Amino acid sequence: MSTKLNVLDHAMVPDHKIMSEEEVSELLTLYNITTEQLPKIYNDDPAVKTIGAEVDDVIKVIRASHTAGRAEAFRLVIKRPKK
């Protein structure tokens, strides 16, 4: 018997969402940056795999914050280099 674990259901894992092209464009314009300047996340990360993100997608990570209430971070999905 196999039970598939959804990592996003764990209390310690923040919400992950794939951003649309329009949302990414607005983000890059707002901060006057390119996607390559965003922090990275590997394509084999369990949360990235669970939401079905592909290489070059931008992910919005939404965390609960004691000071801000809600904190958003953005990550560019990249392929993990071969060893």
N, C-alpha and C positions, 0 to 999 in steps of 0.2 A: 504494500500500500504506500503510495507516494502522496505527500501533501506539499503543495507548492507554497512557499513563504513569500508574502508580499512585503518587501522591506519598508515600503511607504506606510504600512500600518503600524510600525513600531513607534512608540512615543518619542524616542530620541532622534528620529529621522525627520528633518524638516520637509515641507511640501516642495516638490520639484515640478515645474511646468515648462514645456517647450514654448518658446516665444515665436510669434508670427513674424514674417519678414517686415511688416509695417511696425510692429513693436520694437524690433531690433533697430530699424532705421531711426526711429524716434530716440531710442536710447543712445545710439552712436552720435546723433546730432546734438542731443542734450549735453553730453560730456565731451564732444568734439574729439572722439577717439575712433579707432578702427577695431574690428573684431579681434585682431591679433593682440591688441593691448588688454583684452579682457583676461581675467584669471582663467585657468584651464581646468577641465575635468576629463578624465579618460572615458572612452566609449565603453569600457568593460566595467565601469562602476555599477554596482547593483541597482542604485536608484535610476541611473541613466538607462540601463537595460530595461527596467520595469516600465518606464514611461515611453519606451520605444524611440528614444532620441538617436539621431545619426551623427556622424562626424560632420562638423561645421554648423550644427544647430547651436543656438544659444539657449541656455537654460536659466530660468529665474528660480532662485532658491529663497523660500519665504520662511523665516524663523520667528518664533515668539521671542520678544525681548523684554526684559524687566524694566529697562530704562526707556526704550522707544515704543514699546507696545508691539511693533512689528518691524522686522528688519528684512530688507530685500538685498540679495546678492545676485550677481550674474556670472555665468561661466560659459566658456566656449568649449564644446565637445571636440576632443582631439583623439586621434588613434594612438594607442599605447605603442611605443617603439619596441621593436623586437630585441630580445636579449642576445 
